[in-house]
Amino acid sequence: MGIGKKRNDSLPPDLNFEMLNQYFSSSSSYVNNCKSRTLNHLHSLPTPDFPEFVLCQVADCDVKKNITAVTSNAIGNDNVSRNMILPLLDLLTPIITKIFNNSINTGTFPTLWKDAQIIPLPKKSNPKSFCDYRPISILPFLSKILERLVQQQLNLFLNQNNLLNTFQSGFRPGHSTVTALVKITDDIRAGMENRQVTILTLLDFSNAFNTVDFDILLAVLRSINVSPAATDWFRSYLFGRRQCIRIEDTYSSWCSLDAGVPQGGVLSPLLFSIFIRSITSGITSLYHLYADDLQIYSQTSINNLPSAVLSTNRDLAIISEFCTSYGIKVFIFSKSELFISCTYVTSQLSRPGRRRHWSACRAANCGITKTVSVYRRPGDVRKRSMIQSGESGRQAGERAEPPRPRRARAARRTTLGVRRRPRRSSHGGGVPHALAVPRAPQSRMWRSPRDSHCVRNLCSFISRRS
């Protein structure tokens, strides 16, 4: 039984496959000598004091285990599928293991496995531009098995040495969009209990996976002590890739890739997390990451709001400088510069122009309602939790609405499914503790005006003593 309307993922009949393929294969953009300065900086970093990462040979049992673990039967450019291998798995496992170990020993990724067939999926109904499509790479089955084996070794190395960003919830075991939003909403509610204002800014990277620069990614790998031999394998994995658009039986021409990790590749999410691991270095705001979604927020009293706004702008400038140095573009969501607090506190705020109150926003592919609650809706093409505000829900062809709050005397169901009873705050606003859903409306979320720059001028919000 489905919930809501069925998504319409059909492609427009006049879609130009060739131009779409060119858009998906666009390389990173740098200003002046930013790339060379970034490479020089990465090469000058001191060598870490932990053992370097070395790719190890794989055993037959590991290969067999990973082949049986993959459930997808998608057929890549080599025309070899999972169903072809499973009936002869015991016979073919030693041969496949020898191919994998030869790739690891020589630092060479098979050329045939670098070709990807791209399936463009609309991010919303009635897409109007190329940025409204998400490229899903259909890769050869055996290439994904080799990637899984390398990913397991690399992930173990990163976790043992705490090299991934602590607040990165994307593509990690035991983490999801919900864990990211639970952390943020819990911090916001704690601030509301203390009569604080939360300044929340939601950021996303434009065409993120497709604009990862190969040279900088390899330099980042060397900076975290990946061995030269393993770096050579990753270099072979990245360079020399091609892709074409496939819609049913129609194909575009092949296009060479100068940047980007394939969306659909097993290694791609982990490599992207490594690529942006230092994006939050130097910022003073609290933050959370989910893949290519970044949320930064700070909490302050109403009297210190102007200085907190200046601090937020400094953090945004640091993030903007990182994106410029690494050749990626940052995008700030609409409804993304928010001041969140309880009604008692926001009544003391004023700013030039009209105040805009709203009911929900999107963050980390989930969403937050005006009652500082997290809610989800099914049906996203990525099969991940997705929460839409009224505006973005209409763009996706659905009318997703936040759940209605229950009465104050009823037990509340938290985001984690645990029932709690509300607890009144010290100012009597009726805001419950932690994850319990408060009575609506108990908070006010204001968004600031948008402009064409990455770093927003949030100083138009000023405090007014009551």
C-alpha positions as CSV (number, residue, x, y, z in Angstrom):
1,M,0.0,0.0,0.0
2,G,1.5,3.3,-1.0
3,I,1.2,6.7,0.7
4,G,0.5,9.8,-1.4
5,K,0.6,10.1,-5.1
6,K,2.7,8.1,-7.4
7,R,5.8,9.8,-8.7
8,N,6.0,10.6,-12.3
9,D,9.6,9.8,-13.4
10,S,9.0,9.9,-17.1
11,L,11.4,12.0,-19.1
12,P,10.4,14.8,-21.5
13,P,10.2,13.7,-25.1
14,D,12.4,16.6,-26.2
15,L,15.2,15.9,-23.8
16,N,18.6,16.4,-25.5
17,F,20.7,13.4,-24.4
18,E,24.0,14.7,-25.8
19,M,23.8,18.0,-24.0
20,L,22.6,16.3,-20.8
21,N,25.7,14.0,-21.0
22,Q,27.9,17.0,-21.4
23,Y,26.4,18.6,-18.3
24,F,26.9,15.5,-16.3
25,S,30.6,15.3,-17.4
26,S,31.4,18.9,-16.6
27,S,34.6,19.4,-14.8
28,S,35.5,21.4,-11.7
29,S,35.8,25.2,-12.0
30,Y,38.7,27.1,-10.5
31,V,39.5,30.8,-10.1
32,N,43.0,31.9,-11.1
33,N,45.6,29.6,-9.5
34,C,43.3,28.1,-6.8
35,K,44.0,24.5,-7.8
36,S,47.8,24.9,-7.7
37,R,47.7,26.6,-4.3
38,T,45.4,23.9,-2.9
39,L,47.7,21.1,-4.2
40,N,50.8,22.9,-2.8
41,H,49.0,23.2,0.6
42,L,48.1,19.5,0.6
43,H,51.6,18.4,-0.4
44,S,53.1,20.5,2.4
45,L,51.1,18.9,5.2
46,P,53.1,16.8,7.6
47,T,52.9,13.0,7.4
48,P,50.5,11.5,10.0
49,D,52.1,9.4,12.7
50,F,49.9,6.4,12.1
51,P,50.7,3.5,9.7
52,E,50.0,4.1,6.1
53,F,47.1,2.5,4.3
54,V,48.1,-0.4,2.0
55,L,45.8,-2.3,-0.2
56,C,45.9,-6.0,0.7
57,Q,45.1,-9.0,-1.4
58,V,41.7,-10.5,-1.0
59,A,40.8,-14.1,-0.3
60,D,38.3,-16.4,-2.1
61,C,35.9,-16.4,0.8
62,D,35.8,-12.5,0.8
63,V,35.1,-12.5,-2.9
64,K,32.4,-15.1,-2.6
65,K,30.8,-13.3,0.4
66,N,30.6,-10.0,-1.4
67,I,29.2,-11.5,-4.6
68,T,26.3,-13.1,-2.8
69,A,25.7,-9.9,-0.8
70,V,25.0,-7.8,-3.8
71,T,21.4,-8.1,-4.8
72,S,21.3,-5.9,-7.9
73,N,21.2,-7.6,-11.3
74,A,21.9,-4.5,-13.3
75,I,24.0,-5.2,-16.4
76,G,26.9,-2.9,-17.2
77,N,28.8,-2.3,-20.3
78,D,30.5,-5.7,-20.2
79,N,27.2,-7.5,-20.3
80,V,28.0,-9.7,-17.3
81,S,25.3,-9.9,-14.7
82,R,24.9,-11.4,-11.2
83,N,22.6,-14.1,-12.5
84,M,25.3,-15.3,-14.9
85,I,27.9,-15.7,-12.1
86,L,25.9,-17.2,-9.3
87,P,25.2,-20.7,-10.9
88,L,29.0,-21.1,-11.5
89,L,30.1,-19.2,-8.4
90,D,32.3,-22.0,-6.9
91,L,34.0,-22.5,-10.2
92,L,34.5,-18.8,-11.0
93,T,35.5,-17.5,-7.6
94,P,39.2,-18.4,-7.8
95,I,39.4,-16.8,-11.3
96,I,37.7,-13.7,-10.1
97,T,39.9,-13.5,-7.0
98,K,43.0,-13.7,-9.2
99,I,41.7,-10.8,-11.4
100,F,41.1,-8.7,-8.3
101,N,44.5,-9.4,-6.8
102,N,46.2,-8.7,-10.1
103,S,44.5,-5.3,-10.1
104,I,45.6,-4.6,-6.6
105,N,49.2,-5.7,-7.1
106,T,49.7,-3.7,-10.3
107,G,47.7,-0.7,-9.3
108,T,45.5,-0.9,-12.4
109,F,41.8,-0.8,-12.6
110,P,40.4,-2.7,-15.6
111,T,39.6,-0.3,-18.5
112,L,36.4,-2.0,-19.5
113,W,35.0,-1.5,-16.0
114,K,35.4,2.3,-16.3
115,D,32.6,2.7,-18.8
116,A,29.3,3.7,-17.2
117,Q,25.8,3.9,-18.6
118,I,23.9,6.8,-17.1
119,I,20.2,6.6,-16.2
120,P,19.0,10.2,-15.6
121,L,16.3,10.3,-12.9
122,P,14.2,13.5,-12.4
123,K,14.6,15.0,-9.0
124,K,11.1,16.5,-9.3
125,S,8.1,16.4,-11.7
126,N,8.3,18.5,-14.8
127,P,12.1,19.0,-14.8
128,K,13.0,22.2,-16.7
129,S,16.8,22.2,-16.6
130,F,19.7,19.7,-16.5
131,C,20.2,20.4,-12.8
132,D,16.8,18.8,-12.2
133,Y,18.2,15.4,-13.1
134,R,20.3,13.0,-11.0
135,P,22.7,10.8,-12.9
136,I,22.7,7.1,-11.8
137,S,25.7,5.2,-13.1
138,I,25.1,1.6,-14.2
139,L,28.5,-0.1,-13.7
140,P,29.7,-3.6,-14.4
141,F,28.8,-6.1,-11.7
142,L,32.3,-7.3,-11.1
143,S,33.7,-3.8,-10.8
144,K,31.3,-3.1,-8.0
145,I,32.5,-6.3,-6.2
146,L,36.1,-5.0,-6.5
147,E,35.0,-1.6,-5.2
148,R,33.3,-3.2,-2.2
149,L,36.5,-5.0,-1.3
150,V,38.6,-1.9,-1.5
151,Q,35.9,0.2,0.3
152,Q,35.9,-2.2,3.2
153,Q,39.7,-2.0,3.6
154,L,39.7,1.8,3.3
155,N,36.7,2.3,5.6
156,L,38.5,0.2,8.3
157,F,41.6,2.4,8.0
158,L,39.6,5.6,8.3
159,N,37.6,4.4,11.3
160,Q,40.7,3.2,13.1
161,N,42.4,6.5,12.7
162,N,39.3,8.7,13.1
163,L,39.9,10.4,9.7
164,L,36.3,10.9,8.7
165,N,34.4,14.0,9.9
166,T,32.8,13.2,13.3
167,F,29.5,14.7,12.4
168,Q,29.2,13.1,8.9
169,S,26.1,10.9,8.9
170,G,26.1,10.0,5.2
171,F,26.9,6.5,3.9
172,R,28.1,5.3,7.3
173,P,26.8,2.2,9.2
174,G,24.3,3.1,11.9
175,H,23.8,6.6,10.5
176,S,21.1,8.1,8.4
177,T,19.2,11.3,7.6
178,V,17.2,10.7,10.8
179,T,20.3,10.7,13.0
180,A,21.5,13.9,11.4
181,L,18.1,15.7,12.0
182,V,17.7,14.3,15.5
183,K,21.0,15.8,16.5
184,I,20.1,19.2,15.1
185,T,16.5,19.3,16.4
186,D,17.7,18.2,19.9
187,D,20.2,21.0,20.0
188,I,17.6,23.5,18.8
189,R,15.1,22.4,21.5
190,A,17.8,22.6,24.2
191,G,18.5,26.2,23.1
192,M,14.7,27.0,23.2
193,E,14.6,25.7,26.8
194,N,17.4,28.2,27.6
195,R,15.7,31.1,25.9
196,Q,18.3,31.1,23.1
197,V,17.9,31.9,19.4
198,T,19.3,29.4,17.0
199,I,20.8,30.7,13.7
200,L,20.5,27.8,11.2
201,T,21.9,27.8,7.7
202,L,21.3,24.9,5.2
203,L,23.8,24.4,2.4
204,D,24.1,21.9,-0.4
205,F,26.8,21.3,-3.0
206,S,25.8,21.8,-6.7
207,N,26.5,18.7,-8.9
208,A,28.8,17.6,-6.1
209,F,29.9,14.1,-7.1
210,N,30.4,15.1,-10.7
211,T,32.8,17.9,-9.9
212,V,35.3,16.1,-7.6
213,D,38.8,17.0,-8.9
214,F,41.0,13.9,-9.4
215,D,44.3,15.6,-8.6
216,I,43.0,17.2,-5.4
217,L,41.3,14.0,-4.3
218,L,44.5,12.0,-4.8
219,A,46.4,14.7,-2.9
220,V,43.9,14.4,0.0
221,L,44.4,10.6,0.0
222,R,48.2,11.1,0.3
223,S,47.7,13.6,3.1
224,I,45.9,11.0,5.2
225,N,48.8,8.6,4.6
226,V,47.4,6.4,1.9
227,S,50.5,4.6,0.4
228,P,51.9,5.5,-3.0
229,A,50.9,2.1,-4.3
230,A,47.3,2.4,-3.1
231,T,47.2,6.0,-4.5
232,D,48.3,4.6,-7.9
233,W,45.3,2.2,-7.8
234,F,42.9,5.0,-7.0
235,R,44.5,7.1,-9.8
236,S,43.8,4.3,-12.2
237,Y,40.3,3.9,-10.8
238,L,39.5,7.6,-11.4
239,F,41.2,8.5,-14.7
240,G,40.1,7.3,-18.1
241,R,36.4,6.9,-17.4
242,R,33.7,7.3,-20.0
243,Q,29.9,7.5,-19.8
244,C,26.9,7.6,-22.0
245,I,23.2,8.3,-21.4
246,R,20.9,5.3,-21.8
247,I,17.2,5.5,-22.0
248,E,15.7,2.1,-22.7
249,D,17.3,1.1,-26.0
250,T,18.5,4.6,-26.9
251,Y,22.1,5.6,-26.2
252,S,24.0,8.9,-26.5
253,S,27.6,9.1,-27.7
254,W,30.4,8.3,-25.2
255,C,31.9,11.2,-23.3
256,S,35.2,11.2,-21.4
257,L,35.3,12.4,-17.8
258,D,37.8,14.8,-16.5
259,A,36.4,15.0,-13.0
260,G,33.9,13.3,-10.7
261,V,33.2,10.1,-9.0
262,P,30.4,8.0,-10.4
263,Q,27.0,8.2,-8.7
264,G,26.2,4.5,-8.2
265,G,29.8,3.5,-7.6
266,V,30.4,1.7,-4.2
267,L,33.6,3.8,-3.5
268,S,32.1,7.1,-4.6
269,P,30.3,8.2,-1.3
270,L,33.4,7.3,0.8
271,L,35.7,9.2,-1.6
272,F,33.5,12.2,-1.5
273,S,33.4,12.2,2.3
274,I,37.2,12.1,2.3
275,F,37.3,14.9,-0.3
276,I,35.3,17.3,2.0
277,R,36.5,16.1,5.3
278,S,38.1,19.4,6.2
279,I,35.3,21.7,5.0
280,T,34.4,22.6,8.6
281,S,37.9,23.2,9.8
282,G,38.2,26.6,11.4
283,I,34.5,27.3,11.9
284,T,33.1,28.1,15.3
285,S,29.4,27.1,14.6
286,L,27.9,23.8,15.4
287,Y,27.4,21.7,12.2
288,H,26.2,18.4,10.8
289,L,26.9,16.7,7.5
290,Y,24.9,14.3,5.5
291,A,26.8,13.4,2.3
292,D,26.7,16.7,0.3
293,D,24.2,18.4,2.7
294,L,25.7,20.7,5.3
295,Q,23.9,22.4,8.2
296,I,25.7,25.0,10.3
297,Y,24.0,26.5,13.4
298,S,24.9,28.6,16.4
299,Q,23.0,29.5,19.5
300,T,23.0,32.7,21.5
301,S,21.0,34.9,23.7
302,I,18.9,37.6,22.2
303,N,21.3,40.3,23.5
304,N,24.3,38.7,21.7
305,L,22.5,38.1,18.4
306,P,24.4,40.7,16.3
307,S,27.8,39.2,17.2
308,A,26.5,35.7,16.6
309,V,25.3,36.8,13.2
310,L,28.8,38.1,12.4
311,S,30.3,34.9,13.6
312,T,28.0,32.9,11.3
313,N,29.0,35.0,8.3
314,R,32.6,34.4,9.1
315,D,32.0,30.7,9.1
316,L,30.1,30.9,5.8
317,A,33.1,32.8,4.4
318,I,35.4,29.9,5.5
319,I,33.2,27.4,3.8
320,S,33.0,29.5,0.7
321,E,36.8,29.7,0.5
322,F,37.1,26.0,0.9
323,C,34.6,25.4,-2.0
324,T,36.5,27.8,-4.2
325,S,39.9,26.1,-3.4
326,Y,38.5,22.6,-4.1
327,G,36.5,23.5,-7.2
328,I,33.0,22.8,-5.9
329,K,30.0,25.0,-5.9
330,V,27.9,25.5,-2.8
331,F,24.2,26.2,-2.9
332,I,22.0,27.6,-0.2
333,F,18.5,26.3,0.0
334,S,15.5,28.6,-0.2
335,K,14.1,29.1,3.3
336,S,17.7,28.4,4.5
337,E,18.8,31.2,6.7
338,L,16.7,30.7,9.8
339,F,16.3,32.2,13.2
340,I,14.6,29.6,15.5
341,S,13.4,30.1,19.0
342,C,10.2,30.0,21.1
343,T,7.5,32.6,20.6
344,Y,8.4,34.5,23.8
345,V,12.0,35.2,22.5
346,T,11.2,35.9,18.8
347,S,8.6,38.5,19.9
348,Q,11.6,40.6,20.9
349,L,13.2,40.4,17.5
350,S,12.7,42.9,14.7
351,R,14.2,43.4,11.3
352,P,13.6,45.8,8.4
353,G,10.9,44.6,6.1
354,R,8.2,42.0,6.5
355,R,8.6,39.0,8.8
356,R,8.1,35.7,7.1
357,H,6.8,32.8,9.2
358,W,6.7,29.3,7.6
359,S,5.8,25.8,8.5
360,A,8.6,23.5,7.4
361,C,12.1,23.4,5.8
362,R,14.1,20.7,4.1
363,A,17.5,19.6,5.6
364,A,19.6,16.6,4.9
365,N,16.9,15.1,2.7
366,C,14.6,15.3,5.7
367,G,12.7,18.2,7.2
368,I,12.0,20.3,10.2
369,T,8.5,21.6,11.0
370,K,7.8,24.8,12.8
371,T,7.3,22.8,16.0
372,V,10.9,21.6,15.6
373,S,9.9,18.1,14.7
374,V,11.4,15.7,12.1
375,Y,9.1,14.0,9.7
376,R,9.5,11.8,6.6
377,R,7.7,10.8,3.5
378,P,8.3,7.8,1.3
379,G,8.7,7.7,-2.5
380,D,12.1,9.4,-3.1
381,V,14.0,8.0,-6.1
382,R,17.0,7.4,-3.9
383,K,15.0,5.4,-1.5
384,R,16.1,7.6,1.3
385,S,14.2,9.6,3.9
386,M,12.9,12.8,2.3
387,I,10.9,15.5,3.9
388,Q,9.3,18.2,1.9
389,S,7.9,21.6,2.9
390,G,4.7,22.7,1.2
391,E,6.7,24.4,-1.6
392,S,9.1,21.6,-2.4
393,G,6.4,19.0,-2.0
394,R,4.4,20.7,-4.8
395,Q,7.6,20.7,-6.9
396,A,7.9,16.9,-6.5
397,G,4.3,16.4,-7.5
398,E,3.1,15.7,-4.0
399,R,1.4,17.6,-1.2
400,A,3.4,16.5,1.7
401,E,2.3,18.1,5.0
402,P,3.9,17.9,8.4
403,P,2.0,15.7,10.9
404,R,-0.6,17.4,13.1
405,P,0.5,17.9,16.7
406,R,-1.5,16.0,19.3
407,R,-3.2,17.6,22.3
408,A,-1.0,18.6,25.2
409,R,-2.5,16.1,27.6
410,A,-1.8,13.2,25.3
411,A,1.4,11.3,25.3
412,R,3.7,12.4,22.5
413,R,5.5,10.1,20.1
414,T,9.1,11.1,19.6
415,T,11.1,10.8,16.4
416,L,12.7,7.6,17.7
417,G,9.2,6.1,18.4
418,V,9.4,6.5,22.2
419,R,6.4,8.0,24.0
420,R,7.1,10.8,26.4
421,R,4.9,13.3,28.2
422,P,5.6,17.0,27.6
423,R,7.5,19.0,30.1
424,R,7.0,22.7,30.5
425,S,10.0,25.0,30.1
426,S,11.1,27.6,32.6
427,H,9.4,30.4,30.7
428,G,6.0,28.6,30.6
429,G,6.0,28.3,26.8
430,G,5.0,24.7,26.8
431,V,8.1,23.5,24.8
432,P,8.7,19.9,25.7
433,H,12.1,18.4,26.3
434,A,14.4,16.7,23.8
435,L,12.5,14.9,21.0
436,A,8.9,15.1,22.3
437,V,6.6,17.0,19.8
438,P,5.6,20.4,21.3
439,R,2.2,22.0,21.0
440,A,2.1,24.1,17.8
441,P,2.9,26.8,17.4
442,Q,5.5,27.1,20.1
443,S,8.4,28.3,17.9
444,R,9.0,30.8,15.2
445,M,11.2,30.3,12.2
446,W,12.1,33.3,10.2
447,R,14.0,33.2,6.9
448,S,16.2,36.0,5.7
449,P,16.1,37.5,2.2
450,R,18.1,35.6,-0.5
451,D,20.8,37.2,-2.7
452,S,23.1,35.9,-5.4
453,H,26.1,35.3,-3.1
454,C,27.1,32.3,-1.2
455,V,27.8,34.2,2.0
456,R,24.6,35.7,3.3
457,N,24.3,39.0,5.0
458,L,22.3,38.0,8.1
459,C,23.0,41.2,10.0
460,S,19.6,42.7,9.0
461,F,18.2,40.8,12.0
462,I,18.6,43.0,15.1
463,S,17.5,42.6,18.7
464,R,15.1,44.9,20.5
465,R,15.0,44.9,24.2
466,S,11.7,44.3,25.7
